[in-house]
């Protein structure tokens, strides 16, 4: 199986071009688990496939390291944009991507030669703020989960619920460095109030234009970066009055920085880097029945 490995600020996935490498549809979850394994696979946060779409330039599907399918992935979107342009799937600097979480629009920022993509701006669309959008149980489903509390080991955590095509619980803390993400994150992800599980973000507001950020991703655990989570963090900062709509905010993640704004048009825009790690061929007996 031919593959590419790419990362957006350290958030790394194995990418497979379905136009060149057809895979068994019903085995993608199994394949994601196998390629993600660092000892017997390739090693990654999951699997992303790039294929044809009837409504967009390309279609992206994302599978987490545990095999669960995600609805959206901001870092993955930027890498898909870079892949599609540099591999000649598209020849323009704007493109649309079909995801399970909706139709996304990308603007590619090219290097001087015009051959390579330096950064990508993603129009992430409008955040979805109703409890039913996550979903989160407790309280009227049509209302925003703003200032809700959740108990973990008798400790109460206040969160804001935001869906950016996938669900996020954003928790503001004095200093993200003091949070035991590996302990608290999975307990909130699997909490009974989140019937479909949730991504968990811990955010410290340094000033209205700068956030520190750590994340526990649903199905993947601690990762270097989460694009949709960073967008949710900025939305939550606006909702709680800690910054203003239209303000560009720099979000510091373990893997680097993203520049995000929740604009006056209601859409969230995210700009950041995308990078190649390697390309190769995975030849393994675990592929039996997965590659057509």
C-alpha positions in Angstrom: 0.0 0.0 0.0 1.5 3.3 -1.1 1.1 6.1 1.5 2.2 9.5 2.5 2.8 10.6 6.0 2.2 14.3 6.7 1.7 16.5 9.7 0.1 19.8 10.7 2.1 21.1 13.7 3.0 17.6 14.7 -0.5 16.2 14.4 0.5 13.3 12.0 -1.6 11.0 9.8 -1.1 8.4 7.2 -2.6 9.6 3.9 -3.8 7.3 1.2 -4.9 8.5 -2.3 -7.9 6.3 -3.1 -7.6 7.3 -6.8 -4.3 5.4 -6.9 -4.7 3.0 -4.1 -8.2 1.6 -3.7 -9.0 0.2 -0.3 -11.8 -2.0 1.0 -14.5 0.5 2.3 -15.6 -1.7 5.2 -12.0 -2.3 6.3 -10.8 1.4 6.7 -11.4 1.4 10.5 -9.3 -1.8 10.8 -6.6 -0.4 8.6 -6.4 2.8 10.7 -5.7 0.8 13.8 -3.0 -1.1 12.1 -1.2 1.7 10.4 -1.3 3.8 13.6 0.6 1.2 15.6 4.2 2.5 16.0 5.6 -1.0 16.6 3.9 -3.1 13.9 2.5 -0.4 11.5 3.7 3.0 10.3 2.9 5.0 13.4 0.5 7.9 13.3 -2.5 9.6 15.0 -4.8 7.9 12.4 -5.6 7.4 8.8 -6.9 10.0 6.3 -8.1 9.0 2.8 -8.3 11.3 -0.2 -10.8 10.5 -2.9 -13.2 11.8 -5.5 -16.3 13.8 -4.6 -19.5 14.7 -6.5 -19.8 18.0 -4.6 -16.2 19.2 -4.0 -12.7 19.0 -5.5 -11.8 16.1 -3.2 -13.3 14.1 -0.4 -11.5 13.5 2.9 -12.3 10.8 5.5 -10.5 10.6 8.8 -10.1 7.6 11.1 -8.6 7.9 14.5 -6.0 5.6 15.9 -8.7 3.5 17.6 -10.6 3.0 14.3 -13.4 5.4 15.1 -14.3 7.8 12.2 -14.0 11.5 12.8 -16.1 14.1 11.2 -13.5 16.8 10.6 -9.8 17.5 11.2 -8.4 21.0 10.8 -4.7 19.9 10.6 -5.7 17.1 8.3 -7.5 19.5 6.0 -4.4 21.7 5.6 -2.4 18.6 4.7 -5.1 17.4 2.2 -4.9 20.8 0.5 -1.1 20.6 0.3 -1.3 17.0 -1.0 -3.9 17.7 -3.6 -2.0 20.7 -5.0 1.5 19.4 -5.0 0.4 16.0 -6.4 -1.5 17.7 -9.3 -5.0 16.7 -8.2 -5.9 20.4 -8.4 -4.2 23.2 -10.2 -5.7 26.2 -8.3 -5.0 27.9 -5.0 -8.5 27.5 -3.7 -10.3 24.2 -3.3 -13.2 22.6 -1.6 -13.1 19.5 0.5 -16.0 17.2 1.3 -15.8 15.9 4.9 -18.3 14.0 7.1 -18.7 17.3 9.1 -19.6 19.4 6.0 -18.1 21.1 3.0 -14.8 23.0 3.8 -13.1 25.7 1.7 -9.3 26.1 1.6 -7.0 28.9 0.4 -3.5 27.8 -0.4 -0.6 30.2 0.3 2.1 29.2 -2.1 5.8 29.7 -1.9 7.5 32.1 -4.4 8.0 29.4 -7.0 4.3 28.6 -7.0 5.1 24.9 -6.9 4.7 24.3 -3.2 2.2 25.1 -0.5 3.6 27.0 2.5 0.5 27.5 4.6 -3.2 26.9 4.3 -6.2 29.0 5.4 -9.3 26.9 6.1 -12.8 28.4 6.2 -14.1 26.1 9.0 -17.7 27.5 8.6 -19.9 28.5 11.5 -19.5 26.9 14.9 -22.5 24.9 16.1 -23.3 25.8 19.7 -26.5 24.0 20.6 -26.3 21.2 23.2 -27.8 18.9 20.6 -24.9 19.6 18.2 -22.3 17.9 20.3 -24.4 16.2 21.8 -24.2 16.9 25.5 -26.9 15.7 27.9 -28.3 17.9 30.6 -30.2 21.1 30.0 -32.4 22.1 27.0 -31.0 20.7 23.8 -31.5 24.0 21.9 -29.4 26.1 24.3 -25.7 26.7 24.4 -23.6 24.6 26.8 -21.9 27.7 28.2 -20.7 27.5 31.8 -21.8 23.9 32.3 -20.0 21.9 34.9 -19.0 18.3 34.9 -17.7 16.1 37.8 -14.5 14.0 37.5 -13.3 12.3 40.6 -15.3 14.8 42.7 -13.6 17.8 41.0 -15.9 20.1 39.0 -14.8 21.4 35.6 -16.6 24.2 33.8 -16.7 23.8 30.1 -18.1 25.4 26.9 -19.5 23.1 24.3 -18.6 23.8 20.7 -19.0 21.7 17.5 -16.7 22.5 14.6 -18.0 19.5 12.7 -16.8 17.4 15.6 -17.5 18.0 19.3 -15.4 19.9 21.8 -15.5 20.6 25.5 -13.3 23.7 26.2 -12.1 24.2 29.8 -10.3 27.3 30.9 -7.5 26.9 33.4 -4.9 29.2 34.9 -2.0 27.3 33.3 -2.2 24.4 30.9 1.1 23.1 32.1 -0.4 22.2 35.5 -3.1 20.0 34.0 -2.8 16.2 34.0 -4.3 15.9 30.5 -3.7 12.1 30.4 -5.6 11.6 33.6 -8.5 14.0 33.1 -9.0 14.0 29.4 -10.2 10.4 28.9 -12.6 10.6 31.8 -14.3 13.6 30.2 -14.1 12.1 26.8 -16.1 9.0 28.0 -18.3 10.8 30.5 -21.9 9.8 30.5 -23.0 13.3 29.6 -21.3 12.9 26.2 -23.0 9.9 24.5 -20.9 10.2 21.4 -17.7 11.1 23.4 -16.0 14.4 23.1 -12.6 16.1 22.4 -11.3 17.9 25.5 -9.4 21.2 25.3 -7.6 22.9 28.2 -7.0 26.6 27.5 -5.1 29.4 29.3 -5.8 33.0 28.1 -2.5 34.9 28.1 -4.2 38.0 26.6 -7.1 38.6 24.2 -4.8 37.7 21.2 -2.9 34.8 22.6 -3.9 31.4 24.1 -2.0 28.4 25.4 -3.6 25.1 24.5 -3.5 21.4 25.3 -5.8 18.7 24.0 -7.1 15.2 24.6 -8.5 14.1 21.2 -11.4 11.7 21.0 -10.1 8.4 19.8 -6.5 9.4 19.7 -5.5 10.8 23.1 -2.8 13.5 23.6 -1.7 14.9 20.3 0.7 17.7 19.3 -2.1 19.8 17.8 -5.8 19.9 17.0 -7.1 22.4 14.5 -10.8 22.1 15.2 -10.0 22.2 18.9 -8.0 25.4 18.5 -11.0 26.9 16.6 -13.4 25.8 19.4 -11.0 27.4 21.9 -11.2 30.8 20.2 -15.0 30.6 19.8 -15.2 29.8 23.5 -12.9 32.8 24.3 -15.3 35.1 22.4 -18.4 33.6 24.0 -16.9 34.1 27.5 -15.9 37.7 26.7 -12.2 37.2 26.9 -11.6 38.4 23.3 -13.7 40.0 20.6 -15.3 38.7 17.4 -13.0 39.4 14.5 -9.8 39.4 16.6 -7.0 37.2 15.2 -5.8 35.0 18.0 -2.5 33.1 18.1 -3.1 29.6 19.7 0.1 28.0 21.0 -0.1 24.2 20.7 2.6 21.7 21.5 3.5 21.4 17.9 3.4 25.1 16.9 1.1 28.0 16.4 -2.2 28.5 14.6 -3.7 31.9 13.7 -7.5 31.8 14.2 -10.3 34.3 14.1 -14.1 34.0 14.5 -15.1 36.6 11.9 -18.0 39.0 11.7 -19.5 36.8 8.9 -20.0 34.1 11.5 -17.3 31.8 10.0 -14.1 30.6 11.8 -10.9 30.9 9.8 -7.7 29.0 10.6 -4.3 29.5 9.1 -1.3 27.3 9.7 1.4 25.1 8.2 1.3 21.7 6.6 4.3 19.5 6.0 5.5 16.2 4.4 7.2 13.6 6.6 7.8 10.8 4.1 6.3 8.7 1.4 6.6 5.0 1.1 5.1 1.6 0.5 3.8 -0.4 3.5 4.3 -4.1 2.7 2.9 -6.2 5.5 0.9 -9.4 6.0 -1.6 -7.3 8.0 -2.7 -5.8 4.7 -4.4 -9.0 3.5 -8.0 -8.2 2.5 -7.6 -4.4 3.0 -6.1 -3.3 -0.3 -8.2 -4.2 -3.3 
